[in-house]
Each structure stands twice: as C-alpha cells, then as structure tokens.
Amino acid sequence: MNRTRVLTGITTTGTPHLGNYAGAIRPAIAASRREDVDAFFFMADYHALIKSEDPARIARSRLEIAASWLACGLDPERVTFYRQSDIPEIPELTWLLTCVTAKGLLNRAHAYKAAVDRNVETGEDPDAGVTAGLYMYPVLMAADILAFDAHKVPVGRDQIQHLEMARDIAQRFNHIYGQDFFVLPEVQIEEQVATLPGLDGRKMSKSYDNTIPLFAGGARALREAVMRIVTDSRLPGEPKDPDNASLFTLFRAFASDDETAAFRRALESGLSWGEAKQALFDLLDGQIAPMRERYEALIAQPAHIEEILREGAHKARAIATPKLARLRDAVGLGSHAVVPGMAEGGKQRADKAPRLASFRDDEGRFRFRLFAADGEELLLSRAFDDPKAAGVAQKRLKQLGATAAVVQIKPASLLLELDGEAVGSTPEYADEQARDQVLDRLRRALDQLAAI
C-alpha cells in the first residue's frame, strides 16, 4: 500500500484549549489512524522563538503540548512525534534553502508585509521591530516539510501562501542542482474542521481571552468557563433559538446526532440557560475527564515524555540524515572533497567499486558483508536461514541503492532497513561523529552499487 506522508506542525507558545482540541488535535489524531497515512507530528519550538522571548513559557508549553497530544490519543508507536529542535538537519537545510530563495519571494510573505504595513501606518521605519526570524519564517517552514518529503500538510487558509512558497523554493533547488531532490508538498485544507465559538461568541482564541480550558485547572475550571458563556436574556420556559446560540454550537461539536437533536428540542421547549450550561459541562467533562487523567499522569513524568520525543527524533533523523547527506553532495559539501574518479593531487585513480561478499557464519546460516571501495567493512547483514533470501536482499541493495534504504540511527551504530525489515548493521563506533561519517560512506556505497 502506498502511504501518504502527512506532516503537522504544532506551535509551542501556549496551553491547548477546547477550540484547539476540536479544530486541530481531534481530527489530526483521527486521520493518523488511517492505514494509508504516514503521519508526522512535530512541535515547532524554533518557530515559537519568533513569537515569544520568554524561555520559561517556551519550555512549559513544550511539555504541556506534548502531554496534551499524547493524552488525547496520539500513538507514538504509530506516528513520528518529535521536537523540531531535536533535528539538527532542519536548520542546516534551512541554510541550503536560504541560499536559493529569492529575497523578492520573502518580501511578499503575508506576515512580513503586515508588519511593514503597520509600521508605515504609524510613521515608523518600515522594518521597525521586524526580526530576521520573522522574515525567514517561510524558509524554516519549507525546511520542516522538505526534510521529510511530506506529501500533504494540513494548514489553515492563512498558511496556504507558506506552502506555495515551500513548493517554489523546492522547485528552484531542484532546477539549480538538476534533480528532483524534493517532493513538492500539497496543501490539505480541512473544510469540515470545527471552529468553536468562545465565551463571548467570537472565535475561540487566546488573543480574544475567551477560551475554555482543555485540561488546565481541572473539572472546576472547565465548569466555571462553561457557566460564563454569554447567552441572550430569554427566561426559563421561553423558547430558545439554538441556531443563534454559541452554547448550542459547542454542544453539537461534541455530541452525537441523537444527543444534538434532543438538546435542540429541549432549548426550543424552554430549557433554562443554566440547565443548558450544566448539560454542556456534563457532556464535555464526560469526554475530557479520562484524557485529563492521562494528561496529569504524563505531566508528572516529564522524563517519560522526553523518552517518547527522543525516540521520535531518532525515527525522524533516520530519514532526515541521509536526505541531508545527499543534499550536501548536490551542493558540493559532501565529505569527500575530491572529484569522483580523481585521487589526491589530481591523478586519475583506478576505478574501484564497493562490493558485497557472501559467507556462512559459525551456525551455518547465510550472511553477507558490504565493503567500501577501499576495503572498509560498512555493513554486516543479519543471518538468513535460506541462501535465496540472502541473495534477494543483496539483489535489492544492488538494484535500488540508498534511496530505497532506511537507515536507523543507533547510539553507536547504524541499522539498515529495506521494505520495513532490518537487513544489516554497521560495526559499533567510538562516538557519534565517527558513526555519522560512516553514514555518508554507506549511502555513497549503496548508490555506487546501484549504478554498477
């Protein structure tokens, strides 16, 4: 089955509220459970630095948001869940993309133009208060997406321009360096996503200070917020108009069709607003309480959340690291400084190639080794009971090269996978630097095998 890679970014500058849950968290988690979706979720903490200079707020938000998504049902075994700042390939790719991005393209970004327009209206210098971070935001967002070859990115309509810019930047890089290095991402607009009203009837938003908390403050804070929802002056016994009541809109977003129909009839029959609010609280707390319990347990174990995110970063880097190695080669920054086919000093060297060598181990099972052109052992295969299976694995490596292989990064070694199955591993290395240097050599050897 061909799986669509869907990438979702989560800004870490606040605590999730009920509107975030209904509009983003709940539908995204539901979509991640589909068999045809390869879901990536990342906490955009580099992006958060553009909006906030409060380190305590950033740190607390990272913890609360990770706990919220996990409590709401995000399965880290099924998806790739990580922090942006744990992927060093992202800022590196940002620079590679920066070097091919036209300044004129960034000048047209909505957020930058809005900041300039505000300054001009007030008689300020056009760039007053505008940081390079705000200006470069679209390039960082492009790197978030392109590092993982995401096919679709769910965004609000205000972010469509940034996806179009990511496509433009990717196409320019592909054109300059002569290959299709990047998948061109597509915008995924969720037209059915609920936009919940807040306490005052406007869109629920922290900027309006009209939010209903998801977990913060527990059941008491949830009930207090629900009781503050603005309603009209109709008395108990008077028919209410559900279609013009934000309280009904909130109820409908969490109720079944039958529950919604019954609530409508009760309002039209004169249910008091106080009773209606209590009914809404009971409905919400019935769904939120189990998630709140999980959230509180997670918040109390930050080390467990850290372990989940670190494992997610390992999964993400298994894709991003070989991707960046290939891009470094493309722009001339690969670890091999000499031109292929030329030895140091410019002399033509003998045309050597990597090779695969089969053997039987002490237990009589079948294995093979991959050697670099200079004879260094790069990979030892797993043991195969059937020599034909070992031969098939070698043939696959020869045919497909590095692009078809997934390299899992371990603390001191690398694990090579093909079609979701482990094929072999590198030797153990003394440190991460030595391990990462071998990653580039391994990828290069696989590509050379495929070219032979």
ChimeraX attribute file (.defattr): number of C-alpha atoms within 10 A of each C-alpha:
attribute: neighborCount
match mode: 1-to-1
recipient: residues
	/A:1	6
	/A:2	8
	/A:3	12
	/A:4	14
	/A:5	18
	/A:6	24
	/A:7	23
	/A:8	20
	/A:9	21
	/A:10	20
	/A:11	18
	/A:12	28
	/A:13	22
	/A:14	15
	/A:15	19
	/A:16	22
	/A:17	18
	/A:18	23
	/A:19	23
	/A:20	20
	/A:21	19
	/A:22	18
	/A:23	17
	/A:24	20
	/A:25	19
	/A:26	16
	/A:27	15
	/A:28	22
	/A:29	19
	/A:30	11
	/A:31	14
	/A:32	20
	/A:33	15
	/A:34	11
	/A:35	12
	/A:36	13
	/A:37	17
	/A:38	20
	/A:39	23
	/A:40	23
	/A:41	23
	/A:42	24
	/A:43	23
	/A:44	21
	/A:45	21
	/A:46	20
	/A:47	21
	/A:48	20
	/A:49	17
	/A:50	17
	/A:51	14
	/A:52	12
	/A:53	10
	/A:54	11
	/A:55	10
	/A:56	9
	/A:57	15
	/A:58	21
	/A:59	13
	/A:60	14
	/A:61	21
	/A:62	23
	/A:63	17
	/A:64	23
	/A:65	21
	/A:66	26
	/A:67	23
	/A:68	26
	/A:69	22
	/A:70	20
	/A:71	22
	/A:72	18
	/A:73	14
	/A:74	23
	/A:75	15
	/A:76	16
	/A:77	10
	/A:78	14
	/A:79	18
	/A:80	22
	/A:81	28
	/A:82	27
	/A:83	23
	/A:84	22
	/A:85	16
	/A:86	18
	/A:87	18
	/A:88	12
	/A:89	20
	/A:90	26
	/A:91	17
	/A:92	15
	/A:93	23
	/A:94	21
	/A:95	14
	/A:96	18
	/A:97	21
	/A:98	18
	/A:99	12
	/A:100	13
	/A:101	19
	/A:102	13
	/A:103	12
	/A:104	8
	/A:105	12
	/A:106	19
	/A:107	14
	/A:108	13
	/A:109	18
	/A:110	14
	/A:111	17
	/A:112	19
	/A:113	16
	/A:114	12
	/A:115	17
	/A:116	19
	/A:117	15
	/A:118	14
	/A:119	17
	/A:120	14
	/A:121	9
	/A:122	9
	/A:123	9
	/A:124	13
	/A:125	10
	/A:126	16
	/A:127	15
	/A:128	12
	/A:129	12
	/A:130	14
	/A:131	12
	/A:132	10
	/A:133	15
	/A:134	18
	/A:135	18
	/A:136	18
	/A:137	20
	/A:138	25
	/A:139	24
	/A:140	23
	/A:141	20
	/A:142	25
	/A:143	24
	/A:144	25
	/A:145	27
	/A:146	26
	/A:147	23
	/A:148	22
	/A:149	20
	/A:150	22
	/A:151	19
	/A:152	20
	/A:153	20
	/A:154	19
	/A:155	18
	/A:156	14
	/A:157	12
	/A:158	9
	/A:159	15
	/A:160	17
	/A:161	15
	/A:162	20
	/A:163	23
	/A:164	17
	/A:165	20
	/A:166	26
	/A:167	20
	/A:168	17
	/A:169	26
	/A:170	23
	/A:171	17
	/A:172	16
	/A:173	23
	/A:174	16
	/A:175	12
	/A:176	11
	/A:177	12
	/A:178	10
	/A:179	11
	/A:180	12
	/A:181	18
	/A:182	20
	/A:183	17
	/A:184	20
	/A:185	22
	/A:186	17
	/A:187	18
	/A:188	16
	/A:189	15
	/A:190	15
	/A:191	8
	/A:192	8
	/A:193	14
	/A:194	17
	/A:195	17
	/A:196	24
	/A:197	23
	/A:198	25
	/A:199	23
	/A:200	16
	/A:201	17
	/A:202	14
	/A:203	17
	/A:204	21
	/A:205	18
	/A:206	15
	/A:207	8
	/A:208	12
	/A:209	11
	/A:210	19
	/A:211	25
	/A:212	26
	/A:213	22
	/A:214	24
	/A:215	23
	/A:216	17
	/A:217	11
	/A:218	16
	/A:219	18
	/A:220	11
	/A:221	15
	/A:222	20
	/A:223	20
	/A:224	14
	/A:225	18
	/A:226	25
	/A:227	17
	/A:228	13
	/A:229	20
	/A:230	15
	/A:231	17
	/A:232	10
	/A:233	9
	/A:234	13
	/A:235	12
	/A:236	15
	/A:237	13
	/A:238	14
	/A:239	16
	/A:240	24
	/A:241	14
	/A:242	16
	/A:243	10
	/A:244	12
	/A:245	17
	/A:246	21
	/A:247	23
	/A:248	20
	/A:249	18
	/A:250	21
	/A:251	22
	/A:252	17
	/A:253	16
	/A:254	15
	/A:255	16
	/A:256	11
	/A:257	11
	/A:258	9
	/A:259	13
	/A:260	17
	/A:261	12
	/A:262	12
	/A:263	21
	/A:264	19
	/A:265	14
	/A:266	16
	/A:267	22
	/A:268	15
	/A:269	14
	/A:270	16
	/A:271	19
	/A:272	18
	/A:273	22
	/A:274	13
	/A:275	12
	/A:276	19
	/A:277	21
	/A:278	15
	/A:279	14
	/A:280	23
	/A:281	19
	/A:282	13
	/A:283	15
	/A:284	22
	/A:285	18
	/A:286	11
	/A:287	12
	/A:288	19
	/A:289	15
	/A:290	12
	/A:291	20
	/A:292	21
	/A:293	13
	/A:294	17
	/A:295	23
	/A:296	17
	/A:297	13
	/A:298	20
	/A:299	18
	/A:300	12
	/A:301	12
	/A:302	15
	/A:303	11
	/A:304	12
	/A:305	17
	/A:306	15
	/A:307	11
	/A:308	18
	/A:309	21
	/A:310	16
	/A:311	17
	/A:312	23
	/A:313	22
	/A:314	21
	/A:315	19
	/A:316	24
	/A:317	24
	/A:318	20
	/A:319	18
	/A:320	23
	/A:321	24
	/A:322	24
	/A:323	22
	/A:324	20
	/A:325	21
	/A:326	19
	/A:327	19
	/A:328	17
	/A:329	15
	/A:330	17
	/A:331	12
	/A:332	11
	/A:333	12
	/A:334	15
	/A:335	12
	/A:336	11
	/A:337	10
	/A:338	12
	/A:339	10
	/A:340	10
	/A:341	12
	/A:342	13
	/A:343	12
	/A:344	10
	/A:345	7
	/A:346	10
	/A:347	9
	/A:348	11
	/A:349	11
	/A:350	9
	/A:351	9
	/A:352	11
	/A:353	15
	/A:354	21
	/A:355	17
	/A:356	16
	/A:357	11
	/A:358	15
	/A:359	12
	/A:360	13
	/A:361	12
	/A:362	7
	/A:363	8
	/A:364	11
	/A:365	15
	/A:366	21
	/A:367	24
	/A:368	22
	/A:369	20
	/A:370	24
	/A:371	19
	/A:372	21
	/A:373	15
	/A:374	9
	/A:375	12
	/A:376	11
	/A:377	17
	/A:378	21
	/A:379	21
	/A:380	20
	/A:381	21
	/A:382	16
	/A:383	19
	/A:384	19
	/A:385	13
	/A:386	11
	/A:387	16
	/A:388	11
	/A:389	14
	/A:390	20
	/A:391	16
	/A:392	11
	/A:393	18
	/A:394	20
	/A:395	13
	/A:396	15
	/A:397	20
	/A:398	20
	/A:399	16
	/A:400	16
	/A:401	18
	/A:402	24
	/A:403	12
	/A:404	15
	/A:405	22
	/A:406	20
	/A:407	25
	/A:408	20
	/A:409	22
	/A:410	15
	/A:411	13
	/A:412	16
	/A:413	20
	/A:414	25
	/A:415	19
	/A:416	22
	/A:417	16
	/A:418	17
	/A:419	10
	/A:420	9
	/A:421	10
	/A:422	16
	/A:423	22
	/A:424	23
	/A:425	20
	/A:426	22
	/A:427	16
	/A:428	13
	/A:429	15
	/A:430	11
	/A:431	11
	/A:432	14
	/A:433	11
	/A:434	13
	/A:435	20
	/A:436	19
	/A:437	12
	/A:438	18
	/A:439	21
	/A:440	20
	/A:441	18
	/A:442	25
	/A:443	20
	/A:444	20
	/A:445	23
	/A:446	23
	/A:447	20
	/A:448	18
	/A:449	20
	/A:450	16
	/A:451	12
	/A:452	9
